[in-house]
Amino acid sequence: MAEVRWFAAAVASAVAVLVPSAVAPSAVMASAPVRPASVMSASAVSASATSVVRTRAGAVRGSVREGYRVFEGVPYAAPPVGALRWAPPRPAAPWRGVRDATRPASACAQPAGEVPGGSISEDCLYLNVTAPSDAAPGRPRPVIVWLHGGGFTSGAGNSYDAHRMAVRGDVVVVTVDYRLGALGFLGRAGLPGSGTFGLADQQAALRYVQRNIGAFGGDARNVTLAGESAGAYAVCAQLGSPSAAGLFQRAIMESGPCTGGPARPFAPYAVAPSAAEAAGAGLADAVGCARRADVLGCLRRVPVARLLAAQGADAQPEYGTALLPRDPAEAVASGRVARVPVLMGANHDEGTIWAAGIMAAGTAVSPANWPDVVREFVPDPDRAAEVVAMYPVHATDGGPVFGAVIGDADYACPALRTESLLAARQPVWRYEFADPDPPRPTPAPPPFPLGATHTTELPYLFDLGGRPRDMTEAQRRLADTMIGYWTRFARSGDPGGGGAPRWTRTRVQGLAPGRTGPVRPGGVHHCGLWATMP
């Protein structure tokens, strides 16, 4: 499985690149009223329209748009450079005058992909705030803090234009950049914060929100922490982190089950100190620092580009640490997580984008070789025959069936398992996104229809890269419904109301154009089979 895990991680990285299809970040009250779609334009009122907000560190000048204000590149922590590389985040230094917040900051260091040309910037601990035009300290709005996905190695907060969510849902949305890859998750014995620097950055952003969001018109007492894929898994980690207690009141997790592990490598997971430290030692060796007297000092002098070239294709947080004492899977199973309301789910066809990538890389899937493929990609190779019997491949359906195996094993069933474990102790609202023909997540046509694959729910909530996707009228209605559900949950802990189809905690809510209502996904995804595997 080691070789398979590496390859899966590489494909996952490719998927993260494709997710927002040319996302170029600026190259990139249950019955509360929902605002009309007429205010959804992303165009600025005028090129010179600005708004100044005074934070504790200093004043920032953002942009005024039609119905909302945006503040980009707001520092929430000091640049983690020099001696602060692989150190817990420190407070941002105050400034005099008014700081420009009309352009996004650099994305955190990462290979080329979602960020065109990649990034070698370590000065990247910034956040972006999108608020309704009339949000003010005297009438604060609920706050949604969004953690981007990307396998903990890629992604940027400013990829996610949140103006539709902010305006239609009447909420303040904060998108966050946090350290990625080796710079965010280096494991090393005796290093304070080992394996959790990116998670510590997220907590620093949440503390910034507690101290400053009121100035932007947000309610620091009503914060929802939300994310997708690795961002959702980060929410899982924060639910189980003692140092995150009290920093948020609700949680939203999209396509990032808490019960992941190395046997299911297509989904995010955390690793033990031994694995994190082994990966860190491998990095030190790859950049020529392993035999130095001061290994950490040597690593801190290595250019970012060289670290990126030497780091693994994926990154995992380290548990058994002060910030993350337990594997999130164990924390959820034992109930040692924050008892806050949760909205979470997965997409119906999560795995098809990985299957398409693997097949494009040269792995054929046919009835003849299907048993061999299954043995390479399932959690328990000894039970490949059961999987083949449950998921037969015919002459023309190898791709979708392969995708179903990946998606069911790594996402759909672990998500349902996570939801059930959490629901035993706290309110949980469950969904499955199931648009069979959503806006395509890849620039090029895929080798077979991907359906509701990984990431395809995101354009319903955000304008990725600042550009709305082409949608049918039914899809636009679904987008409005989803934004209503998400933001009503953020407001009150209950997504119901607003004239939307009823959503009960006892059933999974299917989300598809013209078909929003209760579904029973466990049987479709053969969760009885996957529940008996590691």
Beta strands, then each sheet from edge to edge (+ up, - down):
strand 1: 50-54
strand 2: 59-65
strand 3: 68-75
strand 4: 98-100
strand 5: 126-132
strand 6: 141-147
strand 7: 160-161
strand 8: 172-176
strand 9: 218-228
strand 10: 250-254
strand 11: 342-347
strand 12: 428-433
strand 13: 463-464
strand 14: 508-511
strand 15: 517-519
sheet 1: 1+ 2- 3+ 5- 8+ 6+ 9+ 10+ 11+ 12+ 14+ 15-
sheet 2: 1+ 2- 4-
sheet 3: 7+ 13-
end
